[in-house]
Amino acid sequence: FMKKLKLFSILFFGYTILTIIMTYPVVFRFSSHFMCDGGDGFQNVWNMWWMKKSLMAGTHPYYTNLLHYPDGITLLFQTLNPFNGLISIPFQFFFKMEEVYNLVVLFSFVMSGISMYYLADYLLDRKLPAFVAGIVFTFCPFHFAHGLGHLQLIAMEWIPLYGLYLLKTYREDSKLNIILTALFLVLNSLCSWYYMIYCFVFTAIFVIFYTAKCGKVIIDNGFLKRLGMVILIFYVVMSPILMPMLYIKMTQNFTGEHNPEIWSADLESFFVPSGISTWGRRWFGGIWKDWTGNTAENSNYLGYIVLILSVYAVIKDRRCHLWAVAGFIFFVMALGPYLHVGGKQFSVPLPYLLFHRYMPFISFTGVPERFDIMLKLCMSVLVGYGITNLNEIILSACRNQMRSRSIKTIRRSTATVKIVFNGILAVLIGLEYLAVPYVTTKIEVPSFYRQMATDPENYGVIDIPSRPVTLYMATIHQKSLVGGYVSRPSLKALSFLDQTPIISTLMRGKPAPSSKPARTLATSVFADFNIRYIITHNDQHLQFLEDILQLPVVRRADGITVYDCH
């Protein structure tokens, strides 16, 4: 046990130092800035805050009336990532939300490297190549790109461990392996539904590959039975969430689904650094600006060192063929339903089209380029194999040149050569994947939000325009929001915004009634639903609120205007 603890401590320290370097200048902004841009990151701040608030209050975390007040809304299809929320709870008692959010982000970088190390070390039994494989995985462009705000997607740390214990379940008849495989499948699901789906796709590839390679052995060794136990345990644990999701999906219509033709990986994006990359920002903007989607989604750059090492591994080492086949499949899936090259879509149908049409949960996700993380998983393993083979060649050449020297000298010299060679590769890969300065955002909170937090009464607030940062402000004032940014709102939840007079004008841009009826309606609506304040930014709806509704202004400062609805 102590030996394993010592190894984990060394890995934790090593990947932590590398994370501090690769996320510069976060270490100097840790307490003042969020490690995200001004978008979805603040939705995830609210998610963490809500997880703590709901569990402390004993309410269901997958439903809230603090958003889409007064009726509330289901969070089953929200990017809630409860795992991140749960691990953040102890820190929320002692630290600012900036620090809590940043700790979770940094944890994902460190643990993703460690988990990839364990998978690669199991396959290779070589510690230095395994450590470099961890660098490839955790510092790949996908991780930095989704660090812009997708906290659920940067939580990639459990994917390699699921792969590791799936392999162990195949090779060993162990109840512990079955339990751990199911556990890591559950943890991936509690981070992102995308990762749950990807793990199942990887499992299907795994089973088909070994069936084709080994025939009946996969049946005779009891693997399918053990895999069935994994799925059964997973179902028992996750059914309280998955079954309501299935029921609600069948009985309600949702909006917010992505169009996969827009969110497909451009073929160029695998070979050209994107806008998240230090080099992409500086030199390749004329190329990546034409790709569909955005920087968070089209950062699929492989890196030429990683690509060369991976190709070399496939050529030299038959042990890595599973990872080559899986990587190719995930690469094709990331391309989406139709081929995109240089921002142009070609009428070349691809396999993802079939999945999108005939598998409901695949179509509900709608961002095929996120399959890139599974490609990076496979390529990290391939890099490990490639380096292992190169190490053997280099070390063999060194031994041949030093045959006349003592065994102790040879061992010391070969160890030095190995460390230097692997270190050089790690540095080159890190430089190729460099994404500094890491994007951070500082938010100044208007004093009125803190003033509302001191008010013991419960009431509704309209804060417009509704943006992700509005959710962060909601964690400050802790009142109920009319509307609110949700990943997949149902049409039922949106009906209040669409059909309620005055609210529909403010929140959905519908035509305003004339002055006298509008004032009468507003008085009735605000009283009936106990809506206390309207907060606007940049004087939005100024004429409607002041000239037509004639609402009194209670605060105009810090970039907001606050209207009293009572």
C-alpha positions as MATLAB code, in Angstrom:
seq = 'FMKKLKLFSILFFGYTILTIIMTYPVVFRFSSHFMCDGGDGFQNVWNMWWMKKSLMAGTHPYYTNLLHYPDGITLLFQTLNPFNGLISIPFQFFFKMEEVYNLVVLFSFVMSGISMYYLADYLLDRKLPAFVAGIVFTFCPFHFAHGLGHLQLIAMEWIPLYGLYLLKTYREDSKLNIILTALFLVLNSLCSWYYMIYCFVFTAIFVIFYTAKCGKVIIDNGFLKRLGMVILIFYVVMSPILMPMLYIKMTQNFTGEHNPEIWSADLESFFVPSGISTWGRRWFGGIWKDWTGNTAENSNYLGYIVLILSVYAVIKDRRCHLWAVAGFIFFVMALGPYLHVGGKQFSVPLPYLLFHRYMPFISFTGVPERFDIMLKLCMSVLVGYGITNLNEIILSACRNQMRSRSIKTIRRSTATVKIVFNGILAVLIGLEYLAVPYVTTKIEVPSFYRQMATDPENYGVIDIPSRPVTLYMATIHQKSLVGGYVSRPSLKALSFLDQTPIISTLMRGKPAPSSKPARTLATSVFADFNIRYIITHNDQHLQFLEDILQLPVVRRADGITVYDCH';
ca = [
       0.000    0.000    0.000;
       2.753    2.456    0.929;
       4.480    1.826   -2.391;
       1.255    2.640   -4.273;
       0.694    5.729   -2.128;
       4.235    6.911   -2.820;
       3.735    6.454   -6.582;
       0.428    8.346   -6.465;
       2.079   11.173   -4.499;
       4.879   11.457   -7.054;
       2.382   11.486   -9.922;
       0.177   14.027   -8.162;
       3.131   16.316   -7.547;
       4.463   15.929  -11.104;
       1.183   16.588  -12.894;
       0.366   19.435  -10.497;
       3.615   21.242  -11.376;
       2.964   20.689  -15.081;
      -0.627   21.918  -14.692;
       0.550   25.137  -13.030;
       2.933   25.710  -15.943;
       0.467   24.806  -18.694;
      -2.354   26.928  -17.237;
      -0.275   30.098  -16.743;
      -1.196   32.711  -15.452;
      -3.914   31.010  -13.365;
      -1.608   30.560  -10.381;
      -1.445   34.372  -10.079;
      -5.213   34.857  -10.566;
      -6.459   31.917   -8.573;
      -8.555   33.920   -6.105;
      -9.693   36.754   -8.349;
     -10.573   35.140  -11.695;
     -12.612   32.189  -12.922;
     -10.837   29.692  -15.202;
     -13.373   30.213  -17.995;
     -14.597   32.781  -20.466;
     -17.824   34.734  -20.003;
     -20.047   31.885  -21.225;
     -21.035   28.443  -19.998;
     -18.567   28.424  -17.117;
     -20.954   30.496  -15.038;
     -23.734   28.008  -15.622;
     -21.417   25.473  -14.014;
     -20.718   27.820  -11.113;
     -24.465   27.830  -10.491;
     -24.550   24.034  -10.854;
     -21.973   23.600   -8.076;
     -23.711   26.139   -5.859;
     -27.088   24.483   -6.456;
     -25.760   21.000   -5.666;
     -24.672   22.205   -2.232;
     -27.841   24.219   -1.616;
     -30.201   21.411   -2.632;
     -28.447   18.717   -0.608;
     -28.120   20.936    2.463;
     -31.847   21.726    2.211;
     -32.797   18.101    1.557;
     -34.403   18.866   -1.820;
     -33.994   16.954   -5.079;
     -30.930   18.240   -6.998;
     -32.528   17.460  -10.364;
     -35.398   19.912   -9.914;
     -35.330   23.580   -8.974;
     -37.727   26.492   -8.710;
     -34.861   28.939   -8.407;
     -34.759   28.919  -12.210;
     -37.798   29.393  -14.442;
     -39.715   30.717  -11.477;
     -42.552   30.301  -10.524;
     -43.091   26.794  -11.957;
     -39.489   25.604  -11.762;
     -37.726   23.269  -14.184;
     -36.222   19.802  -14.368;
     -32.431   19.622  -14.383;
     -32.279   16.066  -15.715;
     -31.048   17.383  -19.056;
     -28.987   20.188  -17.566;
     -25.176   19.882  -17.738;
     -25.338   19.450  -13.976;
     -22.217   17.231  -13.688;
     -23.072   16.235  -10.107;
     -19.648   14.686   -9.494;
     -17.985   18.099   -9.753;
     -20.735   19.582   -7.626;
     -20.311   16.961   -4.916;
     -16.533   17.295   -4.627;
     -16.912   21.090   -4.508;
     -19.261   21.096   -1.504;
     -16.637   20.890    1.281;
     -14.631   23.696   -0.344;
     -17.696   25.939   -0.681;
     -17.828   26.256    3.099;
     -14.356   27.778    3.260;
     -13.449   29.322   -0.121;
     -14.752   31.865   -2.619;
     -16.578   30.499   -5.662;
     -13.673   31.595   -7.860;
     -11.347   29.386   -5.833;
     -13.799   26.485   -5.670;
     -14.388   26.516   -9.420;
     -10.665   26.769  -10.154;
      -9.845   23.901   -7.782;
     -12.265   21.653   -9.662;
     -10.722   22.638  -13.002;
      -7.171   22.050  -11.762;
      -8.237   18.730  -10.225;
      -9.418   17.584  -13.653;
      -6.041   18.363  -15.219;
      -4.037   16.605  -12.519;
      -6.296   13.555  -12.210;
      -6.690   13.119  -15.980;
      -2.927   12.820  -16.253;
      -2.747   10.376  -13.348;
      -5.566    8.156  -14.620;
      -4.033    8.026  -18.103;
      -0.718    7.088  -16.503;
      -2.318    4.110  -14.750;
      -3.907    2.866  -17.978;
      -0.703    3.247  -19.981;
       1.468    1.712  -17.255;
      -0.839   -1.313  -17.085;
      -0.509   -1.809  -20.831;
       3.187   -0.966  -21.190;
       4.733   -1.719  -17.801;
       6.987    1.263  -18.517;
       6.727    4.264  -16.224;
       8.297    7.046  -18.307;
       6.267    6.359  -21.498;
       3.164    6.082  -19.299;
       3.905    9.486  -17.763;
       4.262   11.040  -21.232;
       0.972    9.381  -22.250;
      -0.637   11.178  -19.309;
       0.780   14.470  -20.572;
      -0.671   13.854  -24.033;
      -4.112   13.116  -22.614;
      -4.519   15.807  -19.982;
      -2.898   18.655  -21.927;
      -4.514   17.895  -25.276;
      -6.307   20.818  -27.008;
      -9.717   19.279  -26.198;
      -9.074   19.792  -22.490;
      -7.946   23.404  -22.845;
     -10.752   24.255  -25.278;
     -13.522   22.967  -23.054;
     -11.817   24.708  -20.164;
     -13.452   27.824  -21.636;
     -16.553   26.815  -19.700;
     -17.619   23.186  -20.123;
     -16.832   21.917  -16.638;
     -18.705   18.700  -17.402;
     -16.401   17.941  -20.343;
     -13.085   18.822  -18.753;
     -13.911   16.160  -16.154;
     -12.222   13.524  -18.352;
     -10.356   11.900  -15.476;
     -12.488    8.776  -15.231;
     -12.395    7.758  -18.908;
      -8.920    6.116  -18.815;
      -9.766    4.314  -15.578;
     -12.910    2.897  -17.154;
     -10.761    1.619  -20.034;
      -8.234    0.188  -17.575;
     -10.759   -1.780  -15.554;
     -12.641   -2.917  -18.636;
      -9.347   -4.483  -19.751;
      -8.829   -6.019  -16.329;
     -12.366   -7.386  -16.349;
     -11.621   -9.023  -19.692;
      -8.326  -10.530  -18.549;
      -9.105  -11.438  -14.939;
     -12.039  -13.141  -13.203;
     -12.293  -10.688  -10.307;
     -15.358   -9.314   -8.540;
     -13.398   -6.226   -7.550;
     -12.652   -5.448  -11.207;
     -16.359   -5.775  -12.036;
     -17.292   -3.345   -9.261;
     -14.585   -0.849  -10.216;
     -15.500   -0.972  -13.919;
     -19.106   -0.198  -12.992;
     -17.947    2.533  -10.593;
     -15.919    4.329  -13.239;
     -18.794    4.036  -15.713;
     -21.038    5.675  -13.100;
     -18.474    8.413  -12.418;
     -18.190    9.186  -16.138;
     -21.986    9.449  -16.283;
     -22.048   11.794  -13.286;
     -19.621   14.071  -15.130;
     -21.158   14.074  -18.602;
     -23.823   12.103  -20.426;
     -21.545   12.348  -23.447;
     -18.909   10.358  -21.580;
     -21.431    7.725  -20.581;
     -22.320    7.249  -24.255;
     -18.660    7.236  -25.309;
     -17.816    4.569  -22.735;
     -20.594    2.369  -24.098;
     -19.361    2.938  -27.655;
     -15.819    2.021  -26.578;
     -17.192   -1.095  -24.871;
     -18.947   -2.139  -28.091;
     -15.731   -1.632  -30.077;
     -13.820   -3.599  -27.426;
     -16.206   -6.566  -27.555;
     -16.338   -6.651  -31.371;
     -12.544   -6.346  -31.637;
     -11.795   -9.199  -29.262;
     -14.564  -11.339  -30.709;
     -13.020  -10.922  -34.170;
      -9.512  -11.501  -32.807;
     -10.100  -14.331  -30.342;
     -13.368  -15.922  -31.437;
     -15.079  -17.983  -28.732;
     -12.407  -17.157  -26.161;
     -14.305  -14.014  -25.205;
     -17.267  -16.243  -24.303;
     -15.335  -19.125  -22.780;
     -13.355  -16.926  -20.394;
     -16.576  -15.520  -18.901;
     -15.956  -11.926  -19.978;
     -19.446  -11.358  -21.386;
     -20.956  -12.582  -18.133;
     -18.726  -10.218  -16.157;
     -19.557   -7.381  -18.528;
     -23.234   -8.103  -17.985;
     -22.672   -7.730  -14.241;
     -20.973   -4.371  -14.867;
     -23.968   -3.121  -16.829;
     -26.393   -4.463  -14.208;
     -24.585   -2.667  -11.373;
     -24.447    0.496  -13.464;
     -28.184    0.265  -14.173;
     -29.105   -0.271  -10.513;
     -27.035    2.742   -9.428;
     -28.052    5.091  -12.246;
     -31.686    4.064  -12.839;
     -33.063    6.673  -10.387;
     -31.735    9.263  -12.824;
     -31.913    7.448  -16.174;
     -35.498    6.200  -15.889;
     -36.990    9.656  -15.158;
     -34.860   11.017  -18.023;
     -36.302    8.445  -20.389;
     -39.867    9.107  -19.220;
     -39.563   12.890  -19.475;
     -37.877   12.644  -22.874;
     -40.804   10.552  -24.132;
     -43.502   12.824  -22.670;
     -42.078   16.318  -23.176;
     -40.454   18.261  -25.984;
     -37.147   19.973  -25.368;
     -35.231   22.719  -27.102;
     -31.535   23.455  -27.208;
     -30.433   20.428  -29.212;
     -27.370   21.059  -31.352;
     -27.309   20.682  -35.108;
     -24.602   18.052  -35.802;
     -23.924   19.518  -39.243;
     -22.667   22.669  -37.521;
     -20.911   20.954  -34.629;
     -18.891   18.493  -36.698;
     -15.105   18.378  -36.668;
     -13.534   19.971  -39.702;
     -10.917   17.662  -41.244;
      -8.413   20.524  -41.127;
      -8.924   20.935  -37.366;
      -6.960   17.747  -36.668;
      -3.884   19.116  -38.408;
      -3.996   22.876  -37.695;
      -3.826   24.479  -34.213;
      -7.085   26.223  -33.326;
      -7.865   29.470  -31.557;
      -7.243   27.896  -28.143;
      -3.613   27.202  -29.027;
      -0.864   29.734  -28.402;
       0.386   29.072  -31.924;
      -3.099   28.923  -33.430;
      -3.993   32.374  -32.112;
      -0.768   33.822  -33.437;
      -0.357   32.246  -36.852;
      -3.356   30.210  -38.006;
      -6.386   32.461  -37.496;
      -6.889   32.724  -41.239;
      -7.566   28.978  -41.323;
      -9.545   28.119  -38.185;
     -11.871   31.128  -38.398;
     -13.622   29.408  -41.328;
     -14.475   26.225  -39.406;
     -18.035   25.696  -38.182;
     -18.823   25.711  -34.471;
     -16.588   27.673  -32.118;
     -13.186   27.491  -30.463;
     -14.488   25.360  -27.596;
     -15.657   22.698  -30.024;
     -13.324   22.744  -33.020;
     -10.008   22.407  -31.162;
      -9.160   18.901  -32.316;
      -5.480   19.370  -33.156;
      -3.568   16.077  -32.900;
      -0.038   17.458  -32.776;
       2.541   16.172  -35.232;
       4.801   14.606  -32.625;
       1.830   12.705  -31.202;
       0.726   11.723  -34.703;
       4.199   10.462  -35.713;
       4.605    8.462  -32.499;
       1.129    6.979  -32.914;
       1.716    5.926  -36.522;
       5.082    4.458  -35.537;
       3.411    2.450  -32.760;
       0.782    1.033  -35.125;
       3.500   -0.046  -37.565;
       5.872   -1.526  -34.985;
       3.681   -2.985  -32.240;
       0.739   -5.349  -32.787;
      -0.295   -4.985  -29.135;
      -1.767   -1.565  -29.835;
      -4.134   -2.519  -32.656;
      -7.258   -2.232  -30.453;
      -6.377    1.396  -29.756;
      -5.624    2.082  -33.406;
      -8.968    0.638  -34.523;
     -10.907    2.438  -31.778;
      -9.072    5.692  -32.490;
      -9.933    5.519  -36.182;
     -13.599    4.856  -35.399;
     -13.759    7.808  -33.010;
     -11.985    9.983  -35.575;
     -14.629    9.152  -38.184;
     -17.450    9.710  -35.684;
     -16.042   13.135  -34.754;
     -16.323   14.196  -38.396;
     -20.102   14.152  -38.005;
     -22.819   13.267  -40.509;
     -21.133   14.963  -43.486;
     -17.528   15.742  -44.331;
     -16.292   19.285  -43.584;
     -13.044   20.621  -45.015;
     -11.937   24.231  -44.642;
     -15.349   25.322  -43.361;
     -17.166   23.835  -46.351;
     -19.600   20.948  -46.069;
     -19.479   18.247  -48.723;
     -22.346   15.888  -49.546;
     -20.308   12.904  -48.388;
     -22.396   10.996  -45.807;
     -20.467    9.543  -42.888;
     -21.361    6.833  -40.318;
     -22.443    9.337  -37.665;
     -25.507   10.055  -39.817;
     -26.925    6.602  -39.058;
     -26.384    7.010  -35.313;
     -27.984   10.450  -35.383;
     -31.087    9.150  -37.146;
     -31.668    5.913  -35.291;
     -30.227    6.340  -31.782;
     -32.255    8.902  -29.775;
     -29.643    9.765  -27.159;
     -26.950   10.252  -29.802;
     -29.228   12.684  -31.632;
     -30.034   14.471  -28.369;
     -26.348   15.280  -27.864;
     -25.734   16.647  -31.338;
     -22.024   17.557  -31.064;
     -20.128   14.790  -32.866;
     -16.749   16.534  -32.631;
     -16.723   15.753  -28.903;
     -15.833   12.191  -29.887;
     -12.384   13.740  -30.220;
     -11.705   13.067  -26.534;
     -11.912    9.332  -27.204;
      -9.529    9.738  -30.130;
      -7.120   11.509  -27.775;
      -7.504    8.653  -25.280;
      -6.495    6.139  -27.941;
      -3.644    8.267  -29.252;
      -2.262    8.754  -25.737;
      -1.983    4.978  -25.455;
      -0.420    4.772  -28.923;
       2.135    7.415  -27.954;
       3.051    5.271  -24.956;
       3.595    2.261  -27.223;
       5.580    4.341  -29.693;
       7.909    5.736  -27.017;
       8.354    2.289  -25.474;
       9.537    0.876  -28.793;
      11.851    3.834  -29.407;
      13.290    3.483  -25.908;
      14.210   -0.137  -26.613;
      16.013    0.802  -29.835;
      17.923    3.695  -28.231;
      18.855    1.723  -25.127;
      20.008   -1.234  -27.226;
      22.282    1.092  -29.226;
      23.664    2.602  -26.000;
      24.429   -0.806  -24.531;
      26.218   -1.877  -27.699;
      28.443    1.227  -27.543;
      29.307    0.691  -23.873;
      29.849   -3.063  -23.801;
      33.356   -2.640  -22.400;
      32.170   -0.697  -19.358;
      30.875   -1.999  -16.028;
      27.271   -3.091  -15.598;
      26.710   -0.310  -13.048;
      27.965    2.337  -15.486;
      25.841    0.925  -18.301;
      22.718    0.968  -16.138;
      23.349    4.533  -14.974;
      24.050    5.745  -18.502;
      21.048    4.016  -20.079;
      18.769    5.347  -17.314;
      20.055    8.873  -17.987;
      19.553    8.498  -21.743;
      16.023    7.201  -21.204;
      15.066   10.065  -18.877;
      16.539   12.685  -21.222;
      14.884   11.216  -24.332;
      11.459   10.889  -22.700;
      11.855   14.338  -21.157;
      12.606   15.902  -24.531;
       9.525   14.274  -26.051;
       7.381   15.476  -23.138;
       8.652   19.053  -23.526;
       8.094   19.045  -27.293;
       4.562   17.700  -26.906;
       3.856   20.288  -24.208;
       5.123   23.073  -26.448;
       3.035   21.861  -29.368;
      -0.077   21.755  -27.158;
       0.683   25.069  -25.433;
      -2.405   27.201  -24.755;
      -1.135   30.109  -22.687;
      -2.281   32.475  -21.473;
      -5.082   30.319  -20.108;
      -8.400   32.141  -20.470;
      -9.654   33.638  -17.208;
     -12.489   36.025  -16.364;
     -12.924   38.446  -13.501;
     -16.459   39.369  -12.526;
     -17.362   42.475  -10.573;
     -20.570   41.876   -8.631;
     -22.860   44.937   -8.385;
     -23.562   45.764   -4.747;
     -27.319   45.431   -5.223;
     -27.026   41.673   -5.671;
     -25.343   41.398   -2.265;
     -27.997   43.685   -0.798;
     -30.727   41.311   -2.033;
     -28.960   38.417   -0.340;
     -29.533   40.091    3.048;
     -33.292   40.252    2.424;
     -34.939   37.260    4.176;
     -38.033   37.345    1.940;
     -38.448   34.980   -1.007;
     -39.561   36.462   -4.311;
     -38.938   36.371   -8.043;
     -36.432   38.478   -9.970;
     -36.259   39.265  -13.670;
     -32.628   39.759  -14.690;
     -32.264   40.622  -18.373;
     -30.755   39.783  -20.717;
     -30.613   36.192  -19.493;
     -26.988   35.084  -19.843;
     -24.763   32.496  -18.159;
     -23.281   35.171  -15.879;
     -26.836   35.878  -14.686;
     -26.693   32.468  -13.021;
     -23.543   33.442  -11.160;
     -25.319   36.549   -9.890;
     -28.140   34.263   -8.737;
     -25.668   32.460   -6.472;
     -25.011   35.851   -4.870;
     -28.572   37.151   -4.372;
     -30.100   33.629   -3.942;
     -33.555   34.639   -5.145;
     -35.671   32.898   -7.770;
     -35.024   33.843  -11.403;
     -37.781   34.204  -13.944;
     -36.283   32.235  -16.813;
     -32.609   31.371  -16.539;
     -30.067   29.716  -18.802;
     -30.666   25.950  -18.895;
     -28.953   23.523  -21.278;
     -32.103   21.754  -22.472;
     -35.274   23.609  -21.388;
     -38.590   21.913  -22.095;
     -41.273   23.690  -24.094;
     -43.475   23.290  -21.030;
     -41.004   25.309  -18.958;
     -40.748   27.969  -21.665;
     -44.513   28.324  -21.966;
     -44.661   30.670  -18.961;
     -42.190   33.023  -20.625;
     -43.997   32.819  -23.964;
     -47.597   33.148  -22.776;
     -47.516   35.462  -19.768;
     -48.177   39.120  -20.661;
     -45.353   41.565  -19.856;
     -43.034   38.641  -19.093;
     -43.160   37.594  -22.749;
     -42.213   41.138  -23.775;
     -39.282   41.355  -21.378;
     -37.957   37.824  -21.732;
     -38.925   36.762  -25.253;
     -39.076   40.048  -27.168;
     -42.790   39.877  -27.975;
     -44.710   43.091  -28.814;
     -45.685   45.226  -25.825;
     -49.319   46.173  -25.171;
     -50.289   49.836  -25.140;
     -49.563   51.984  -22.088;
     -52.686   51.772  -19.920;
     -53.406   48.026  -20.394;
     -49.701   47.331  -19.979;
     -49.552   49.038  -16.571;
     -52.652   47.178  -15.399;
     -51.314   43.852  -16.650;
     -47.908   44.477  -15.119;
     -49.379   45.262  -11.700;
     -51.416   42.063  -11.820;
     -48.596   39.813  -13.115;
     -45.986   41.073  -10.685;
     -48.388   40.739   -7.735;
     -49.730   37.304   -8.726;
     -46.265   35.805   -9.126;
     -44.542   37.821   -6.391;
     -41.953   39.354   -8.696;
     -40.115   42.061   -6.758;
     -37.383   43.458   -9.035;
     -36.480   43.821  -12.685;
     -32.747   44.211  -13.258;
     -31.509   45.354  -16.638;
     -28.025   45.729  -18.056;
     -27.114   48.549  -20.452;
     -30.596   50.076  -20.043;
     -32.343   47.300  -21.961;
     -36.116   47.919  -22.280;
     -35.620   51.408  -20.815;
     -38.556   53.007  -22.640;
     -40.938   50.128  -21.916;
     -40.095   49.960  -18.210;
     -39.935   53.687  -17.449;
     -42.260   55.362  -19.949;
     -44.934   52.688  -20.431;
     -44.921   50.686  -17.176;
     -43.668   53.716  -15.195;
     -41.780   51.536  -12.735;
     -39.708   53.389  -10.116;
     -35.929   53.071  -10.353;
     -34.411   51.976   -7.036;
     -30.802   51.690   -8.171;
     -28.820   52.805  -11.192;
     -25.163   51.953  -10.613;
     -22.467   49.367  -11.369;
     -23.778   48.883  -14.903;
     -27.289   47.818  -13.875;
     -30.664   49.509  -13.469;
     -33.059   48.071  -10.876;
     -36.819   48.613  -11.031;
     -39.206   48.007   -8.130;
     -42.234   45.991   -9.249;
     -44.259   46.427   -6.055;
];
